[in-house]
Amino acid sequence: MGVKGFKVDFIDRDDQKMVASLFDIAKIAAKHHQLIDYHGMYKPSGMQRTWPNIINCEGVKGLENMKWGTDNQPGYDVSIPFIRMMSGSMDYTPGGMRNATKEAFRPVNSNPMTQGTRSHQLAMYTIFEAPLQMLSDNPSIYQREQESTNFIAAIPTTFDATVALDGKVGDFVSIARKKGRTWYAGAMTNWNARDLTVDLSFLGDGKYKAVIFEDGLNAGKDATDYTTKTITVTAKDKLTIKMASGGGWAARFDRE
């Protein structure tokens, strides 16, 4: 049938019986050369050292929580890279396109919004480590938002190098990752608008074409507002980025 693996959800506890079951599932899947993604509230625990076919785990409150609402998802987003992600890959399920400001957000089960800006969502694909990544919204809205979709689709799910650029738990985070000759970078802030300087010294020698997505001028009132630009940069450059409330910034650097 061409099935490469399984995503197992509704793992709602981590007692001895449940963990033993997860161990058995991974063992049987490995026997048949199948990948495993443990969704549900189970976080990495070292089991991957025995069964490396486990390529992702959830154990995090991702965008599905927007269906019933929360007060501070952007603050959570800039906390988990320092906390939950320290234990391993994180199946957050990012990429919501119905972006809302703090004032405009409301829980909607059928067509859920996300808290924070479009650029905040795009940055997740670089910042959050997830060897099996996904798009959390529906196909029709990605077709309408083709520019954002194309940018997301070009971001790898595994990387050769990672550089922590800047951050403070609960306030903001900025990370760069390398795949081959291309660098990817992302930044996110909590509900506080923020200016941030990104030092590009991680790029190394040569010139790079930078494709950048950033919060638009009206992102503080309309969280779907973003702007894109393409510039040439080197490792000697520093970029000053402006993030709106719940905002973000995402970039791809291709070596020329």
ABEGO torsion letter per residue (X at the ends): XGBAEBBBBGBABABAAAAAAAAAAAAAAAAAGBBBBBBEBBBBAGAAAABAABABBBGBBBAAAAAAEBABAAAAAAAAAABAAAAEBBBAGBGBABBBBAAABBBBAABBBBBEBAAAAAAAAAABBBABBBBABBAAAAAABAAAAAAAAABBABBABBBBABEBBGABBBBBBBBEABBBBBBBBBABBBBBBBBAAAAEBEBBBBBBBBBBAAAAABAABBBBBBBBBBAABBBBBBBBBGBBBBBBBBBX
